[in-house]
Amino acid sequence: MLEIIAAFFMIAGGAFCFIASLGMLRLPDTIIRMHAATKAGALGSGLIFLSLAFFYTDFSTSLRAFAAIMFLLLTA
């Protein structure tokens, strides 16, 4: 069951990262491009790290994944 949840979060994260890359290519202004890359890229990367936390259920890996999500949100 956890593999299915991890696969869902991985696919959703990949989709958001793909949307961020399309925003970088298609949007006209530099500020708007930065907004697309920051919002969708941070959400996509966060979902991928969340998928990692669900797939590897040991405490050390999950703690590192949640720490990476927190640092990603702080820097974005």
FISEKE-518305 format. One record per residue: residue number from 1; x, y, z of N, C-alpha, C, CB in turn. Coordinates in steps of 0.1 Angstrom, whole numbers, padded with zeros to 4 digits. Glycine has a CB too. Example, Ala and Ser with C-alpha at 12.3 -4.5 7.8 and 13.67 -1.06 7.14 Angstrom:
BEGIN
REC  num    n.x    n.y    n.z   ca.x   ca.y   ca.z    c.x    c.y    c.z   cb.x   cb.y   cb.z
REC    1   0132  -0057   0078   0123  -0045   0078   0132  -0033   0078   0113  -0045   0090
REC    2   0128  -0022   0071   0137  -0011   0071   0129   0000   0079   0141  -0006   0057
This chain:
BEGIN
REC  num    n.x    n.y    n.z   ca.x   ca.y   ca.z    c.x    c.y    c.z   cb.x   cb.y   cb.z
REC    1   0008  -0012   0000   0000   0000   0000   0009   0013   0000  -0009   0000   0012
REC    2   0020   0012   0008   0028   0024   0008   0035   0027  -0005   0039   0023   0019
REC    3   0037   0016  -0013   0043   0017  -0026   0034   0025  -0036   0047   0004  -0032
REC    4   0021   0022  -0034   0011   0029  -0043   0011   0044  -0039  -0003   0023  -0041
REC    5   0011   0047  -0027   0011   0061  -0022   0024   0068  -0027   0010   0062  -0007
REC    6   0035   0061  -0025   0048   0067  -0030   0048   0069  -0045   0060   0058  -0026
REC    7   0042   0060  -0053   0042   0061  -0067   0033   0073  -0071   0036   0049  -0074
REC    8   0022   0075  -0064   0013   0086  -0067   0020   0100  -0064   0000   0085  -0058
REC    9   0027   0101  -0053   0034   0113  -0050   0045   0115  -0060   0039   0113  -0036
REC   10   0052   0105  -0064   0063   0106  -0074   0057   0111  -0087   0070   0093  -0076
REC   11   0046   0106  -0092   0040   0110  -0104   0035   0124  -0103   0029   0101  -0108
REC   12   0029   0128  -0092   0024   0141  -0090   0035   0151  -0089   0015   0142  -0077
REC   13   0046   0148  -0082   0058   0156  -0082   0064   0158  -0095   0068   0151  -0072
REC   14   0065   0148  -0103   0071   0149  -0117   0062   0158  -0125   0072   0135  -0123
REC   15   0049   0157  -0124   0040   0165  -0132   0041   0180  -0128   0025   0161  -0129
REC   16   0043   0183  -0115   0045   0197  -0111   0058   0202  -0116   0043   0198  -0096
REC   17   0068   0194  -0116   0081   0198  -0121   0081   0200  -0136   0092   0188  -0118
REC   18   0073   0192  -0143   0071   0194  -0157   0064   0207  -0160   0064   0182  -0163
REC   19   0053   0210  -0152   0046   0222  -0154   0055   0234  -0151   0034   0223  -0144
REC   20   0064   0233  -0141   0073   0244  -0139   0083   0246  -0151   0082   0241  -0126
REC   21   0087   0235  -0157   0096   0237  -0168   0088   0243  -0180   0102   0224  -0172
REC   22   0076   0239  -0182   0068   0246  -0192   0066   0261  -0190   0054   0239  -0194
REC   23   0064   0264  -0177   0063   0278  -0174   0075   0286  -0176   0059   0279  -0159
REC   24   0087   0280  -0174   0100   0286  -0178   0101   0289  -0192   0111   0278  -0172
REC   25   0096   0280  -0201   0097   0281  -0215   0087   0291  -0221   0096   0268  -0222
REC   26   0074   0290  -0216   0063   0297  -0222   0060   0311  -0217   0051   0289  -0221
REC   27   0064   0314  -0205   0060   0327  -0199   0069   0338  -0205   0060   0327  -0184
REC   28   0063   0350  -0207   0071   0361  -0214   0081   0369  -0205   0061   0370  -0220
REC   29   0078   0371  -0193   0085   0380  -0184   0094   0372  -0175   0076   0390  -0177
REC   30   0106   0378  -0171   0115   0372  -0162   0109   0370  -0148   0128   0380  -0161
REC   31   0102   0379  -0143   0096   0378  -0130   0085   0367  -0129   0090   0392  -0125
REC   32   0077   0367  -0140   0067   0356  -0140   0073   0343  -0142   0057   0359  -0152
REC   33   0084   0342  -0149   0091   0329  -0150   0097   0324  -0137   0103   0330  -0161
REC   34   0102   0334  -0129   0108   0330  -0116   0096   0325  -0107   0115   0342  -0110
REC   35   0085   0331  -0108   0073   0327  -0100   0069   0313  -0103   0061   0337  -0102
REC   36   0068   0310  -0116   0065   0296  -0121   0075   0286  -0116   0063   0296  -0136
REC   37   0087   0289  -0117   0098   0280  -0113   0098   0278  -0098   0111   0284  -0118
REC   38   0095   0288  -0090   0096   0287  -0076   0084   0280  -0071   0096   0301  -0070
REC   39   0072   0283  -0074   0060   0277  -0069   0058   0263  -0073   0047   0285  -0073
REC   40   0058   0260  -0086   0055   0247  -0091   0068   0238  -0088   0052   0247  -0106
REC   41   0080   0243  -0090   0092   0235  -0087   0093   0231  -0073   0104   0243  -0092
REC   42   0090   0240  -0064   0091   0237  -0050   0081   0227  -0046   0090   0250  -0041
REC   43   0069   0228  -0051   0058   0218  -0048   0062   0205  -0054   0045   0223  -0053
REC   44   0067   0205  -0066   0070   0192  -0072   0082   0185  -0065   0074   0194  -0087
REC   45   0092   0192  -0061   0103   0187  -0054   0099   0182  -0040   0115   0197  -0053
REC   46   0090   0189  -0034   0085   0185  -0021   0077   0172  -0022   0076   0196  -0015
REC   47   0069   0171  -0032   0062   0158  -0034   0071   0147  -0037   0051   0160  -0045
REC   48   0082   0149  -0044   0091   0138  -0047   0098   0134  -0034   0101   0143  -0057
REC   49   0102   0144  -0025   0108   0140  -0013   0098   0133  -0003   0113   0153  -0006
REC   50   0085   0137  -0004   0075   0130   0004   0073   0116  -0001   0062   0138   0003
REC   51   0074   0114  -0014   0074   0100  -0019   0086   0092  -0014   0074   0101  -0035
REC   52   0097   0098  -0013   0109   0091  -0008   0106   0087   0007   0121   0100  -0009
REC   53   0100   0096   0014   0097   0093   0028   0087   0081   0030   0092   0105   0036
REC   54   0078   0080   0021   0068   0069   0021   0074   0056   0017   0056   0073   0013
REC   55   0083   0057   0007   0089   0045   0001   0099   0039   0011   0096   0048  -0012
REC   56   0108   0047   0017   0118   0042   0026   0112   0045   0040   0132   0048   0024
REC   57   0107   0036   0047   0100   0039   0059   0108   0040   0072   0090   0028   0062
REC   58   0122   0038   0071   0130   0039   0083   0131   0054   0087   0144   0034   0080
REC   59   0133   0056   0100   0132   0069   0106   0143   0079   0100   0134   0068   0121
REC   60   0155   0074   0098   0166   0083   0093   0163   0089   0080   0179   0075   0093
REC   61   0158   0080   0070   0156   0085   0057   0144   0094   0057   0153   0073   0047
REC   62   0133   0091   0064   0121   0099   0065   0125   0113   0071   0110   0093   0073
REC   63   0133   0113   0081   0137   0126   0088   0145   0134   0078   0145   0123   0100
REC   64   0154   0128   0070   0161   0136   0061   0152   0142   0050   0172   0127   0054
REC   65   0142   0134   0045   0133   0138   0035   0125   0150   0040   0124   0127   0030
REC   66   0120   0149   0053   0112   0160   0058   0121   0173   0061   0105   0156   0071
REC   67   0134   0171   0064   0143   0182   0066   0145   0188   0052   0156   0177   0072
REC   68   0147   0181   0042   0149   0186   0028   0137   0194   0024   0152   0175   0018
REC   69   0125   0189   0027   0113   0197   0024   0112   0210   0031   0100   0188   0027
REC   70   0116   0210   0044   0116   0222   0051   0126   0232   0046   0119   0220   0066
REC   71   0138   0228   0043   0148   0237   0037   0144   0242   0024   0161   0230   0037
REC   72   0138   0233   0016   0133   0237   0003   0122   0248   0004   0127   0226  -0005
REC   73   0113   0247   0013   0103   0257   0015   0108   0270   0021   0092   0252   0024
REC   74   0118   0269   0030   0125   0281   0035   0132   0289   0025   0134   0277   0046
REC   75   0139   0282   0015   0146   0289   0005   0138   0294  -0006   0157   0280   0000
REC   76   0126   0288  -0008   0118   0292  -0020   0110   0304  -0015   0108   0281  -0024
